[in-house]
Amino acid sequence: MLTFTEGESKLILKLKSMPAETVLKISEPCPLHSVCTPLPLFRLYKIDDSSFEAEWNSHHSIGTKQVFRFEDAG
């Protein structure tokens, strides 16, 4: 199980008060290409009021995806 950074934890707290199916993400420009559209480095998807999906990516490849309960992520 991955642990959350401070920035990721703040996004999780924000997501908790939003409606189901909300997507929040942390993105940054690709350091190698000025024209490409990189994947978000961290993506959250609110499934329902008790759970969410977190996804960690690199700029060009999909990474780990895991479902968490809000009560366990705090």
C-alpha positions as CSV (number, residue, x, y, z in Angstrom):
1,M,0.0,0.0,0.0
2,L,1.3,3.4,-0.9
3,T,1.4,6.3,1.5
4,F,0.2,9.8,0.5
5,T,2.3,12.9,0.3
6,E,1.1,16.1,2.0
7,G,-0.2,17.5,-1.3
8,E,-2.0,14.2,-2.1
9,S,-3.6,14.2,1.4
10,K,-4.9,17.7,0.9
11,L,-6.5,16.7,-2.4
12,I,-8.1,13.6,-0.6
13,L,-9.6,15.9,2.0
14,K,-11.0,18.2,-0.7
15,L,-12.4,15.2,-2.6
16,K,-14.2,13.9,0.5
17,S,-16.7,16.8,0.4
18,M,-17.3,16.7,-3.3
19,P,-20.0,14.6,-5.2
20,A,-19.5,11.1,-6.4
21,E,-17.7,10.7,-9.7
22,T,-15.6,13.8,-9.1
23,V,-12.0,13.6,-10.5
24,L,-9.1,15.6,-9.1
25,K,-5.5,15.5,-10.3
26,I,-2.0,16.8,-9.8
27,S,-0.4,17.4,-13.2
28,E,2.7,19.1,-14.4
29,P,4.2,19.7,-17.9
30,C,6.4,17.0,-19.4
31,P,10.0,17.7,-18.7
32,L,11.1,16.1,-22.0
33,H,8.6,17.3,-24.6
34,S,7.1,20.8,-24.9
35,V,4.2,19.6,-27.1
36,C,3.0,16.4,-25.5
37,T,0.1,16.0,-23.1
38,P,1.4,14.0,-20.1
39,L,-0.7,11.9,-17.8
40,P,-1.6,13.4,-14.4
41,L,1.0,12.3,-11.9
42,F,-1.6,11.7,-9.3
43,R,-5.3,11.2,-10.0
44,L,-8.3,10.8,-7.6
45,Y,-11.7,9.5,-8.5
46,K,-14.5,9.6,-5.9
47,I,-16.5,6.3,-6.1
48,D,-19.0,7.1,-3.4
49,D,-19.1,8.8,0.1
50,S,-16.9,6.1,1.6
51,S,-14.3,5.2,-1.0
52,F,-12.1,6.6,-3.8
53,E,-9.6,5.4,-6.3
54,A,-6.1,6.8,-6.4
55,E,-3.7,6.5,-9.4
56,W,0.0,7.3,-9.5
57,N,1.5,7.7,-13.0
58,S,4.7,8.9,-14.7
59,H,4.4,11.5,-17.4
60,H,4.0,8.8,-20.2
61,S,2.9,5.6,-18.5
62,I,0.0,4.5,-16.3
63,G,1.2,3.4,-12.9
64,T,-0.4,1.9,-9.7
65,K,-4.1,2.2,-9.2
66,Q,-5.7,1.4,-5.8
67,V,-9.1,1.8,-4.1
68,F,-9.1,3.3,-0.6
69,R,-11.7,4.1,2.0
70,F,-11.7,7.7,3.2
71,E,-11.6,6.6,6.9
72,D,-8.4,4.6,6.2
73,A,-6.6,7.3,4.2
74,G,-6.9,10.0,6.9
